[in-house]
């Protein structure tokens, strides 16, 4: 089934709407100027390579391995400035 795009409003189809239909119907719609058939696989664009830069390698922080125990290391507790009250 070819894909077609509506060129005008018809049969509850709005201009620019894409839909699939039989090859026969696609030909009839194209002949009447109501729709045109779209290529299933568009041709590759001609020209130069993309201007996008290549992907950067991952940083060392992102690739560090986990600890041997498999959990995050615990923070050391800061020394408390106030002593704990003696128990009675």
Phi, psi and omega in degrees: 000121179283156175262137180233160177237134181287132178267336178219172177285127174200148174047045182062023175254136179263159181299131180091352180289136178258138178205163179259143177207176180291159179299322180297311181295322178299319178294318179296315180295321178294320180295326180273355179080019181269334182207164174227149182280142179254140177294139180294318180237100181298149180292151179293138182294135178278155177130199184273175179294163179297147181275358181294140181283153179292159182293140180277150177293155181292146181283163181298323181299325183282338185254008179296144180275162179287168177291166182298326181281347178087011178230168179290146178292145180281150175281144175282139180282139178285146179295132181283136181279335179258127179290153178285145180292144180293146180275149185268000000 
